Amino acid sequence: MSKLSCNNLLSIADLSHDDVMLVMGYAAFIENNMKSRPNLDLLQGKLLSTLFFESSTRTRLSFEAAMHRMGGGVLSVDGVFSSATKGESLQDMGRVVSDYCDVMVVRHNEVGAVADFAQNATVPVINAGDGTNQHPTQALLDLYTILSEKESLSGLTLGFMGDLKHARTVKSLVPLLKRYGVTIVFISHPDLKMTDDVKQVLDSSSVQVQETDCLTDALPDLDVLYVTRLQEERFTDTENFEEYQSRFCITPEVLANAKPDLSVMHPLPRRGEIHPDCDVDPRAAYFRQANNGMVVRAALLYALMK
C-alpha cells in the first residue's frame, strides 16, 4: 500500500491501522532525507489551499512549510472570507476552491464545519481542527513523537493532564492508542475530566484506563506525560482557573519525582502549565513534538496525493 485508503481526513477514525503506519513510515523517510536535502520534489506541481476560519500558527505554518519543502505551492486565506460574509455556504465554497488546488486544509471553530466544507469538494480535504471535536493531524504527529521518543508503545503508561473535557488534541490521539497495549491515566480536575464518549472508544480494546485528580500520585509511573492547556476562556470564575492551574503545573521540582526517561509533551501554546525552567530538561519533548509537525504533515500530503 502506497496511498491512503481514504479520500479525506476529517477524523482520526477515517484512518485504518495500515494508513497510520503508512504516514509514520513516510514521515521517517522524509525526516531522514531532509537532513541532507531540506527541499524535496515529491509534490512538485501540486497546490495546497489552507483555509483557516479560526486562527492558527503551528498547524497552518507547518502545513505550508511542508508543502513548500515538498516542492509544491500554497494558496492561503485566513480570517474574514469575503464569500462567507456574503452568505456563501461552506458546501459551495468547498466545491469552488477545489478547482484552484489539489488538496485543502481547513480549520473552523464549529464542530462538523469541516465535514460540511468537504461535502461537495472534489479534492482531498484535511481537517485542521473543528471546534472541540477533532484535530487528526495533531494526533498523527503526537503518535510519531511518542514513537520517536520511545521506539515502541508496547507496555507504556501515558498520562494526559489538564482540560481533557475540551482538548480536541487528546480526543483525537486517544482513539489511535486503542491499537496498542498501553495504560492511559487521565489526570484532571473532576470538572474537566475526559468525556465518556472518548473513554467508551477504549472499552473493547486492550488499553487500561485510570482516572485521578492527583498528579503527584500518577507521575512516578508515567513514561509519557501529555500536558494540555487550561482554556481560560471557558472559565467564568477567575479564582477557579487560578486554583486549577496551580494544581496542574509542571515545574523542575515536580519533575524530580518522575522517571529519568519521562517524555513531557504539549501541543502548544502553553499558558503557565509548564514552567519555562523545564525547557532545558532533556525530558521536555514539546519542542521536538512541534518540529515533528512539518514532517508528519508532509508525509500526510504525500500519502493523499501520491
C-alpha positions as CSV (number, residue, x, y, z in Angstrom):
1,M,0.0,0.0,0.0
2,S,1.5,3.4,-1.0
3,K,-1.5,5.7,-0.7
4,L,-4.2,6.3,1.9
5,S,-7.4,4.4,1.7
6,C,-9.5,7.5,2.5
7,N,-10.1,10.5,0.2
8,N,-10.5,13.0,3.1
9,L,-9.1,13.2,6.6
10,L,-11.9,14.6,8.7
11,S,-11.5,12.4,11.8
12,I,-8.8,10.0,13.1
13,A,-11.5,7.3,12.5
14,D,-11.0,7.8,8.8
15,L,-7.6,6.1,9.0
16,S,-7.0,2.4,9.1
17,H,-4.1,1.0,11.1
18,D,-2.3,0.5,7.7
19,D,-3.0,4.1,6.8
20,V,-1.4,5.3,10.1
21,M,1.6,3.1,9.6
22,L,2.0,4.4,6.1
23,V,2.1,8.0,7.3
24,M,4.6,7.1,10.1
25,G,6.8,5.4,7.5
26,Y,6.7,8.3,5.1
27,A,7.4,10.8,7.9
28,A,10.5,8.9,8.9
29,F,11.6,8.7,5.3
30,I,11.0,12.5,4.8
31,E,12.7,13.5,8.1
32,N,15.8,11.4,7.2
33,N,16.1,12.8,3.7
34,M,15.5,16.4,4.8
35,K,18.6,16.2,7.0
36,S,20.8,16.3,3.8
37,R,18.2,17.8,1.4
38,P,15.8,20.3,3.1
39,N,13.8,20.6,-0.2
40,L,12.3,17.5,-1.8
41,D,10.4,17.4,-5.1
42,L,7.9,14.8,-4.2
43,L,4.9,17.1,-4.7
44,Q,6.2,19.3,-7.5
45,G,3.4,20.9,-9.4
46,K,0.8,20.3,-6.7
47,L,-1.1,23.2,-5.0
48,L,-2.3,23.3,-1.4
49,S,-5.1,25.7,-0.2
50,T,-5.2,26.5,3.5
51,L,-8.5,27.9,4.7
52,F,-8.4,28.9,8.4
53,F,-11.7,30.3,9.6
54,E,-10.1,30.1,13.1
55,S,-6.6,31.5,13.8
56,S,-3.6,29.2,13.9
57,T,0.1,29.4,14.0
58,R,1.8,26.0,14.2
59,T,-0.8,24.0,12.3
60,R,-1.1,26.4,9.4
61,L,2.7,27.2,9.1
62,S,3.7,23.6,9.4
63,F,1.3,22.6,6.6
64,E,2.5,25.5,4.4
65,A,6.2,24.8,5.1
66,A,5.6,21.1,4.4
67,M,4.1,21.8,1.0
68,H,6.9,24.2,0.1
69,R,9.6,21.7,1.3
70,M,8.0,19.0,-0.8
71,G,8.2,21.2,-3.9
72,G,4.6,22.3,-4.1
73,G,2.8,25.6,-3.9
74,V,0.4,27.2,-1.4
75,L,-2.7,29.3,-1.7
76,S,-3.6,30.7,1.8
77,V,-6.5,32.5,3.3
78,D,-7.3,33.2,6.9
79,G,-9.5,35.5,9.0
80,V,-12.6,37.0,7.3
81,F,-13.7,35.4,4.0
82,S,-15.5,37.8,1.6
83,S,-17.5,34.9,0.3
84,A,-18.6,33.9,3.9
85,T,-19.6,37.5,4.6
86,K,-21.8,37.4,1.5
87,G,-23.5,34.3,2.8
88,E,-21.9,31.6,0.7
89,S,-22.4,28.1,2.2
90,L,-19.4,26.0,3.2
91,Q,-20.5,23.3,0.7
92,D,-20.4,25.8,-2.2
93,M,-17.1,27.2,-1.0
94,G,-15.6,23.8,-0.8
95,R,-16.7,23.0,-4.4
96,V,-15.4,26.3,-5.8
97,V,-12.0,26.2,-4.1
98,S,-11.5,22.6,-5.2
99,D,-11.0,24.0,-8.8
100,Y,-8.0,26.0,-7.6
101,C,-5.9,23.3,-5.9
102,D,-5.1,19.7,-5.4
103,V,-5.7,19.4,-1.6
104,M,-7.3,21.7,1.0
105,V,-6.6,22.1,4.7
106,V,-9.5,23.7,6.7
107,R,-9.8,24.8,10.3
108,H,-13.1,26.1,11.7
109,N,-14.4,26.9,15.2
110,E,-17.6,24.9,14.8
111,V,-17.9,21.2,15.3
112,G,-18.7,19.5,12.0
113,A,-18.0,22.5,9.8
114,V,-15.0,20.9,8.0
115,A,-17.2,17.9,7.1
116,D,-19.7,20.4,5.6
117,F,-17.0,22.0,3.6
118,A,-15.8,18.7,2.3
119,Q,-19.3,17.6,1.3
120,N,-19.1,18.9,-2.3
121,A,-15.3,19.2,-2.6
122,T,-13.6,17.4,-5.5
123,V,-10.1,17.2,-4.0
124,P,-9.0,15.8,-0.6
125,V,-9.9,17.9,2.5
126,I,-7.9,17.7,5.7
127,N,-9.4,18.7,9.0
128,A,-7.0,21.1,10.8
129,G,-9.4,21.4,13.8
130,D,-13.1,21.8,14.1
131,G,-14.2,23.3,17.4
132,T,-13.7,20.9,20.3
133,N,-14.2,17.9,18.1
134,Q,-11.2,16.6,16.1
135,H,-7.6,17.5,15.2
136,P,-6.4,14.4,13.4
137,T,-3.1,15.7,12.1
138,Q,-2.1,16.6,15.6
139,A,-2.8,13.1,16.7
140,L,-0.6,11.7,13.9
141,L,2.3,14.0,14.9
142,D,1.8,13.1,18.5
143,L,2.0,9.4,17.7
144,Y,5.1,10.0,15.7
145,T,6.6,11.9,18.6
146,I,5.9,9.1,21.0
147,L,7.4,6.5,18.6
148,S,10.4,8.7,18.1
149,E,10.9,9.2,21.8
150,K,10.2,5.6,22.9
151,E,10.6,3.5,19.8
152,S,7.6,1.3,20.8
153,L,4.3,1.9,22.6
154,S,4.0,-1.6,24.0
155,G,3.7,-1.5,27.7
156,L,3.9,2.2,28.1
157,T,2.0,4.2,30.7
158,L,0.8,7.5,29.2
159,G,-0.7,10.4,31.3
160,F,-3.0,13.1,29.9
161,M,-3.3,16.1,32.1
162,G,-5.2,19.4,32.0
163,D,-8.5,20.4,30.4
164,L,-9.4,17.0,29.0
165,K,-13.1,17.9,28.6
166,H,-12.3,20.4,25.8
167,A,-9.0,19.1,24.4
168,R,-9.5,18.1,20.8
169,T,-5.8,17.1,20.6
170,V,-6.3,14.4,23.3
171,K,-9.7,13.3,21.9
172,S,-8.0,12.7,18.5
173,L,-4.9,10.9,19.9
174,V,-6.6,8.5,22.4
175,P,-8.5,6.5,19.7
176,L,-5.2,5.9,18.0
177,L,-3.8,4.3,21.1
178,K,-6.5,1.7,21.4
179,R,-4.4,-0.3,18.8
180,Y,-1.6,-0.6,21.3
181,G,-1.2,-2.3,24.7
182,V,-0.8,0.8,26.7
183,T,-2.1,2.1,30.1
184,I,-3.7,5.6,29.9
185,V,-4.1,7.8,33.0
186,F,-6.4,10.8,32.7
187,I,-5.3,13.5,35.2
188,S,-7.6,16.4,35.7
189,H,-9.9,18.2,38.0
190,P,-13.3,16.4,38.1
191,D,-14.9,19.4,36.3
192,L,-12.5,18.9,33.4
193,K,-12.3,15.2,33.1
194,M,-12.3,13.2,29.9
195,T,-15.7,12.8,28.3
196,D,-17.5,9.4,28.4
197,D,-17.7,9.1,24.6
198,V,-13.9,9.1,24.3
199,K,-13.5,6.6,27.1
200,Q,-16.1,4.3,25.5
201,V,-13.9,4.1,22.4
202,L,-11.4,2.2,24.6
203,D,-13.9,-0.2,26.2
204,S,-13.3,-3.1,23.8
205,S,-9.6,-2.6,23.5
206,S,-6.6,-3.9,25.5
207,V,-6.0,-0.4,26.9
208,Q,-6.2,0.0,30.6
209,V,-7.7,3.3,31.7
210,Q,-7.3,5.1,35.1
211,E,-8.5,8.4,36.3
212,T,-7.2,10.7,39.0
213,D,-7.2,14.3,40.1
214,C,-3.7,13.9,41.7
215,L,-0.7,14.5,39.6
216,T,1.7,13.6,42.4
217,D,0.2,10.1,42.7
218,A,0.3,9.4,39.0
219,L,3.6,10.9,37.9
220,P,6.1,8.3,39.1
221,D,4.6,5.6,36.9
222,L,4.4,7.6,33.7
223,D,6.5,7.0,30.6
224,V,4.9,9.9,28.8
225,L,3.1,12.9,30.2
226,Y,0.9,14.8,27.7
227,V,0.0,18.2,29.2
228,T,-2.8,20.3,27.8
229,R,-3.7,24.0,28.2
230,L,-6.3,25.0,30.7
231,Q,-8.6,27.1,28.5
232,E,-9.2,30.2,30.5
233,E,-11.9,31.4,28.1
234,R,-14.1,28.6,29.3
235,F,-13.9,29.7,33.0
236,T,-16.4,32.1,34.4
237,D,-14.7,32.2,37.8
238,T,-11.1,33.5,37.7
239,E,-10.4,32.0,41.2
240,N,-11.3,28.5,39.9
241,F,-9.0,28.9,36.9
242,E,-6.0,30.0,39.1
243,E,-6.7,27.2,41.6
244,Y,-6.8,24.5,38.8
245,Q,-3.7,25.9,37.1
246,S,-1.7,25.8,40.3
247,R,-2.7,22.2,40.9
248,F,-1.7,21.1,37.5
249,C,1.6,22.8,36.8
250,I,4.9,21.1,35.7
251,T,8.0,22.6,37.4
252,P,11.5,21.2,37.8
253,E,10.5,20.3,41.4
254,V,7.6,18.3,40.1
255,L,9.8,16.5,37.5
256,A,12.2,15.5,40.3
257,N,9.6,12.8,41.2
258,A,9.3,11.5,37.6
259,K,11.1,8.8,35.7
260,P,14.5,9.8,34.3
261,D,13.3,8.9,30.8
262,L,9.9,10.5,31.0
263,S,8.8,12.4,27.9
264,V,6.8,15.6,28.5
265,M,4.6,16.6,25.6
266,H,2.4,19.6,25.0
267,P,0.6,20.6,21.7
268,L,1.3,24.2,22.5
269,P,0.7,27.1,23.1
270,R,1.2,26.8,26.8
271,R,-0.2,29.2,29.4
272,G,1.7,28.5,32.5
273,E,1.1,24.8,32.8
274,I,4.8,24.0,32.1
275,H,7.3,26.3,33.7
276,P,10.0,27.6,31.2
277,D,12.7,26.3,33.6
278,C,11.7,22.8,32.4
279,D,12.7,23.6,28.8
280,V,16.4,22.7,29.5
281,D,15.4,19.3,30.9
282,P,16.1,16.5,28.3
283,R,12.7,15.1,29.2
284,A,11.0,18.2,27.7
285,A,9.8,16.8,24.3
286,Y,7.3,19.5,23.4
287,F,9.5,21.5,21.1
288,R,10.7,18.3,19.4
289,Q,7.0,17.4,19.1
290,A,6.2,20.8,17.4
291,N,9.1,20.2,15.0
292,N,7.6,16.9,14.0
293,G,4.5,18.6,12.8
294,M,6.1,19.6,9.5
295,V,7.4,16.2,8.5
296,V,4.3,14.3,9.5
297,R,2.1,16.8,7.6
298,A,4.4,16.5,4.6
299,A,4.0,12.7,4.8
300,L,0.2,13.0,5.0
301,L,0.1,15.3,2.0
302,Y,2.3,12.9,0.1
303,A,0.2,9.9,1.1
304,L,-3.0,11.6,-0.1
305,M,-1.7,12.8,-3.4
306,K,0.9,10.2,-4.4
